[in-house]
């Protein structure tokens, strides 16, 4: 099988977070740089970080990043099946960008043949439009308990007959065992379509690694296509895991409760790299630190995460924080939590019922079956600054608090601010990504900084860096010998 005949190539990993998303983004950027039309594709993604597409749907955040790398607008065909976990055993199933149903794991397993049809429809449309399609797998193909009805890894590769490269992360250790073990779990036909290995996140003396690479090729009969370096300081949207935050880089302290179903934590990427901000995610059981600003993030299960806040003492902590002059921002589900109550009469997020909110805004929210998906732009209502972002939410908020908005979006009043300017809430994701809006929001919260954080420029620079690092892989896929 050709390694990469400029048609379809699939990137699979020995584990989650092996670097599949980054390798796909790097290859997409390389092809864009070389003037070749390319689209990213992920048959099935499970993630709470999502993005709104040009055609008004919802896809995984990683595929939106890969589309930027490819120089094309994100489209629902790039991620036809998105699973957004709402509990440990259930998820909202999004097909072609729209909510199809909420299913538990067993029901979804039975549904996979239907989902596979959606996958193949999207893939064929992309295949007809682009010279290359770079496909990202999910998790690992070695999960033999999921082989039956697989649509995310080898099940897809077999269906469309495409070559696969296998990525392993050497930084976490056991890279040779990961690669050999994964290969041994595959069927004969699946092993045959592995075009070669990619060892990711290497740091050290490559000469010391060479004997292991030779052994690996002798044992498996597969070439090591490239050894990719460990790159520090990348600014790339995370698919799901909360990215590590630099320790105490600034004096202005921002704290975010990291509750179980937190969604779209990429909202905080601009704060993560701001030189005057010390951003911290506080997990269950950790002490609640003093801060200048508390930001309550989005949630895939607002009522359950409200219960988590209560269990972990956040209700009292937020009240004390406000008494001492601190500021609070709520985003999407976090905005809903700031109201008097959250009603779920239809059981949209689980058992039907109502949960008391934090009682800080005079408003209430009713969850509905309709999801709002929109890319939006407007202005801050509290400062002369433009803002862009996106909305992804199920629910309608009403009440007097909305009469004092946070933003004016497309001539529409959006969000809320308290009369004492201690509280701000909005459905707008990405509010910190626009440099002017980020500066205005931080100024509202008490930080008057001259630093400018341009997330779009940082993202572009990082995409070019990973493309430069992955050039040897691309040359190997085109037939040259392995390079380091």
N, C-alpha and C positions, 0 to 999 in steps of 0.2 A: 504494500500500500504506500502511495506517495506520502511523504511527510506533510507537505502543505502545498497542494497544487493550486493555490490561490482560488479556492472555493470556500470550503468550510473546514475549520480547525476547531477542535474542542479541547479546552484546558480543564483537566480534572486534578484533584488534590488528594494526597494521602490522608489528610485530616482537614477539619475545618480550620480556617485562618492559616492555611499553608501559603497563601499568596495568590490564589486563583484570580481574584478580582483585579489585583494589581498587574498581573501578567497580561490579562485580557486588555486592560486599559493601556498598557505599554505597547502591545502589538497594534491596537487600534490607532494610537498616536503615531507609531512608526509608519503605518500604511497611509495615514492622512498626510504625513510629511512627504511621502513618496508619490503623492497624487493618485492613490488608489482608493476608490470608494469602498467603505467598510462599515459594517454595522455590528454592534455587540448583541449578544443574545444569551439569555439565561432561561431555559425551559421552565424551571420551577425555583422560586426563591422563597425562603422563610425568613422574614425580617420585619422589624417594627420601624425601621428607617425607610421611608418611602418618599417618592417625588411625584409631582403632578406633571403630566406629559402635554405635549403640544396638541394632542387630540382629546384632551380633557379626561384622561384616565389616570390610573395610579400604577406605578411600578416600583421595584426596589431601588433604593438610593444608589447602589453600586452601578446599576445599569444606566442610570442618568449620568453618573460620572463618566462611564465608559463612552456614552454618546458624545459628551463634551470632548473626550479624547479623540473621538473619530471625526469631530467637526460636524455632527448632524444633530438635529433636534430629537430629544428623547421621545419615544413613541411606545404605545402599549404593546406593539408586536415584539419589542425587545425583551419583554418579561411577561409572557402571556399568563402565567400562573404565579400569583403572589399569595403566600400564606402569612397572615398576621396573627400570631398567637394571642389568645385572650385568656388562656389558662394553661395549666401544665398538660392538658389532654385535648384541648380544643383550639380552633383557629377560625378566623374569618377568611373565607376563600374568595379571592379576587381573580376573576377570569377576564382577560382582555380589558383590564383596567377598571372593571366594575364589580361590585360586591355580588357574588352569586349566592352564597349561603354561609352559615356558621356550621361547622362540622367537627365532630370528634375524630380522633386519629383513625379509628376503625372505619367509620363511614367514609372518610376521605380516601382511604386505601381502596375501598370498593368503587369510588368515584373516579379513580385515576384513568381508566380507559377513556372516559369522557374528556377529562382534562388533557389527555394525550392528543386528542383530535384538535383541541384549541392550540396546543403547542405546535403541531405540524402545520396547521393553517398559517400561523404567524411566521414560522420558519420559512415556508414556501414563498410568502410574500416578500420577506427580506431577501431571500435567495434570488428572487427575480429582479430586485432593485439594485443590489450591490455586488461588486466584483468579489468581495470577501465577506464572510460571516465568521466572527470569532465567538465561540460558544463557551460559556462558563458552566461547569458542573456545580453540584451542591454537595457539601459534606465530603464524603469519600465513596468511591465505587466499591470499597471493600465491605460495606455494610450489607452482608449477605442476607440478613433478615428482611431487607427492603428490596431485594433483587426482583421479586415477583411484582410485576406491573410497574417497574421502575420507569419514570419519565425524566429523571433529573440527571442521570449519569450515563452508564453504558446502555441502558434501555433506549435512550435517545440516540446515542452514537450508532447503535446497531440499526435503528429504524431508518436513519438517513445515510448510513454507510460512510462515516467521516473518520479521519484519523484523530488520535487523541495524544496529547502530551500530558505527562504526569508530574505534578509539582510537589516537592517536599521541602519542609522548612528545617534547615540544619541548625538554626539557632536554638530550637527547643530540644535538640538531641535525638539520637536514634534514627538518623535519616536513612541509613542503609537498611535497617530493619523495617522502617516504614515502606520503603520502595519495594523491597523483596517480598515483604509480607502482603502488601496490597496486590502485587502481581500474582502471588500464589492463590489469592482469593477469587481471581477472575476465571471465567470460562476460557476455553481454548480460543474461540473466535474473538473474545474481548481482549485477550493478551495479544493477539495478532495485530489488532488495530492500534496498540500503543506504539507510537512513532519514536518515543524516547523520553528521557527524564530531564527535569529541570530542578537543580538544587538551588534553593532560594535562601536569602539572608545570610550569606557566608561572610565571615570576617576572620582574618588571619592570613597565614602564609599558605598560598595555594599549593606550593610544592608538597606540603605535609598532607594535603588532601588527595593528591594524584594517585597514590597507591590504592586508596579506597575506590576511586573512580574506575581504575583499571579492573579491580576485583568485581565491582558491580556490573560492569559491562560483560566480563567473562561469565559471571553467574547467571545473568539474565538474557544475554544476547541482544540487549537493547543499548543504544548509545546514550551517553550523557550529553545532551544537546548544549547545555550551558550551565555555568555556575554564576548565579546573580549575586551581587554584593548586598550587604546590609546597608541601607541608605537611611541616615539620620535626618530628622527634621522635615519629613514629607508632610504636606498638607493635602490630604485626600479624604474624601467623604467615607466614613466607615459604614460597612454594610449593616452591622448590628451591634457588635461589642462596643462598650463605652471606651473611647480612646484614653490612653494614659495622659494625665495633665502634668505639665511642668510644675515643679514644686515652688511655691511662693515667689513667683517672678515679679509680682507687683504688690503695692501696698493696699489697693482697694480689694476687699475680700467679697467674693461672690460665692454663695453656697447653693447647691442644687440637691434636693432630695432624690436619690436614685431608687425610685420605687420599682416593684417587680415588672410592671407593664409599661414602663417609660417608653415613649415613642419619639422618634425624630430628635434624638439628642444631638444631631448635627446642628441644631439651632444654636449650640454653644461653641461651635468651632471658632468663631471670631473672637470670643472671650478667652478661649483656650490659648490663643497666640498673642493676645493683647499684652504689650509690655508692662502696662500699669495695673493689670488685673491678676489677682490670685484666685483662680477658679478651683472649686473643690466639689466633687460629687460625694454625698454622704450616704453610705449604704446602711442596711439594717444592722442594728446593734452598735453602731458607731456613735461616739459622743457628738452632740449637736453644737457646733462651734459658733462663736460670735462672728458676725459678718456685717458688712455695709448693705448688702443686697441679697435677698433670697429670691430665687427664680424657681417657680413650680412648673415643671415641664409638662409636655403632652403625655397622654395616657391612652392605652388601648382598652383599659377597663377602669373608667373613672371612679365608679363606686367602690370597687375592690381596692384601688390605690388610695382612696380617701380613708378606708378602714386601716390600711397600712400606715398612713400618716398618723392616725390616732394611736395606733398600737405603739408607734415609735416616738411618741411625745411631741410631734411636730405642731399640733394645734396650740399647745401651751407655749412652745418655743416661738412660734410666729407671733402670737399675741405679745409676748415679752419683747421680742425684737422690735415690734411696732411702737411699743411704749417707750423704748429707748431711742426712738428716732430713726430706726432702720426703714428701708424701702422693700416692697414686695412686688414682683411681676409674676403674673400667671399667663402661661401660653397654652392655648387650645384646651385640653382637658384640665390643665392647671388653672386656667381662667374659669372654667365651669366650677371647679372646687372652691373658688373664692366666694361664690354666691351662697344663698340661704339653703338651697337643697338641689339635689340632682334626682330627677324622676326618670324611671325607666319602665313605663307601663307595659311595653311590648316585650320586655326581656331581651332587648337588643344586645346587651353585654353579659347576659346570664339570667339569673332569676329576676323576674319582674319585681319592682318595688321602688322605694325611695330612700335616699340617704341624705342626712343633714350635711350641708356644706360647712365651710369654715366661717360663714356668716359675716364676711367682711364687705361684700357688695350686696346692695339691695336688688337682687335679681334671683331668678331661678332658671334651671335648665331642664328641658324635657328631651330625652334621647328619642330619636326617630329612626325609622328604617332607611331613610334617604341619606346618602353621604354627599356632602358638598366637596367638590374637587375643583379648584380654580387657581390659576396663576393670576396674581393681582399686583397693582401698584397704586400709589397714592402719596399722601403726605402725613407727617406727624401732626397731631392736633395740638401738641404742647410745645412745638418748636418749628422753625422754618427749615425743614429737612424732608427730602423725598425718601420714600421707602418702597421696596419691592419684596415680594414673598409669595407664599402659596397657602391655600387653605385645604385641609383634609380633616373633616370632622363630621360626626353624626350627632345631631342635637341642635336645638334652638334655644337661645337664651333671651329672656324678657325681663323687664323691670326698670325702675327709675334710674338705676346706676348707668344704664346705657345712654342716658341723655347727655352725659359728659364723656365723649369718646376718647379713645387713645389715638386713633388714626381716622383719616378720611380716605376711604378706598373707593376709587371710581365714583366719586361724588356721593358715596354712601358713608354714614357714620358707622364706625366699627370699634368694638371694644369698649372699655370703660376706664375712667380714672376717678379716684376719690377726691372729695372736695379739699382735703388737706394735702393732696399730692403725695400721699404715702403709698398708694396702691395703683397699679396699672395692670389691666388685663386685656387680652386680645386673642382672637383665633388665628392670628397671622404667624405662620412658621417662617423662619428665616429673617426675622425682623432685625437681627444684628448683622446680617450679611452686607447690607448697604452701608458704606463707610459713614455717610452723613447721618443716617438713622442710628447707627451704633454709637456715634459720638453724642448724639442728642439724647439717646436713652441713658447712657452712662452719666451724662451731665444732669439729667433729671434725677438720677439715683444718687448723685453727690460727687461724681468724679469729673472734674474739668481737666481733660487731658488733650494735649496737642497731637498725640500719636494717632496715626491713621492705619487702620487694618483693612486692606483690600483683599477679601477672600478669593475673589475671582482671579486676581493676578497671582496670588500664592498658589492657587490650584493649577493654573496654567504652567507656572514654573515647575511645579512638582511633576506634572504630566510629562514635560520635556525631559526632566531628570530621569524618570523611570524609563522613558523611551531610549535615551542615550545608554542607560545601563543594559537594556534588553536588546540592543542592536546585534550583539553576538548570537543571541538566540535566534533572531530573525534570519541572520545569515546562515546559521546551521539548518534551519527549517528549509532554506532555499538550496541546501545541498553542500555547503562548505563544512570543513572540519570544526570540531569543538574549539571554542575560544574562551579565554578567561580575562 
